[in-house]
Amino acid sequence: MLVRFRGVRGSIPSPGPNTVRYGGNTTCIEIWSDDGQLIILDAGTGIFPLAQSLFDKFPLHAHIFNTHSHWDHIQGLPFFIPLFVPGNKASIYGAYDPVSQKSVEEILAVQMQYRFFPIRECELNAEIEYHSLREGEPVHIGDVTVMPVMMNHPVVNFGYRIDCRGKSLFFTGDHEPSYNIYEQEDDQHTMYQSLIEQKEGSIIEAIRGVDVLVADSSYTEGEYPAKQGWGHGTFNTCMQMAEQAGVQQLFLTHHEPTRSDDALEEVFRESMEKRKYDVPEIDLAREGLVVEW
């Protein structure tokens, strides 16, 4: 299995001289299975450079798994060049939204309305199919199994576990560890805490034993109190998750867009010096980085 990071920034693209080492594109991960299946996790702006690398693979069938519908995870989809080429096929997977009661198909349909984009979805030449996923129901693609897992974010967000011939990866998408919204003296505190522990335990079990964990580490411990409830993790919570799940290699991603490469390396260094959790390998995800095993 080959994994290539195509976009590792969160919230908004941040190109420029201060982000050249880790990249300024938003979330996109390219995965090739042992039998040649293309799996794409999220369609942030990083999917555009990925698209430009695929011409020699046409005709192509791309399987695009969307974690959630926030802009930084979908804004590159209308620029995914294979969608414009006859003979190509794209299968787009994601969650049904119980609030709007819309399927994953709305992600592309809304972006390609004339008021937002000059080309309509009906003008795309590739064959496009949509699949609304349910938590815990696996998707089988060749020798790959993709398992959607509900994470904690202000909109429905699926993390994905990818298994391929004994190799495995888990991507959280955007995730904030659950916290108790009740004060300790409130009657509901104990009951809610039990629900939190049950949910967090189920997430750990879904991740358990993977070779590679890619996790949302937007904030430092010092920054987090002002951002609580925004739906993102910290360096420390990602390390804790990795240790609890027995993960071999952790990549920290969804880098804060206002953080330069130098600043990112500095807060990572400080977090590593203070870390309390034992994970064999921990590194920052960066655009273009390839992991193959």
Order of alpha helices (4+ residues) and beta strands (2+ residues): beta-beta-beta-alpha-beta-beta-alpha-beta-beta-beta-beta-beta-alpha-beta-alpha-alpha-beta-alpha-beta-beta
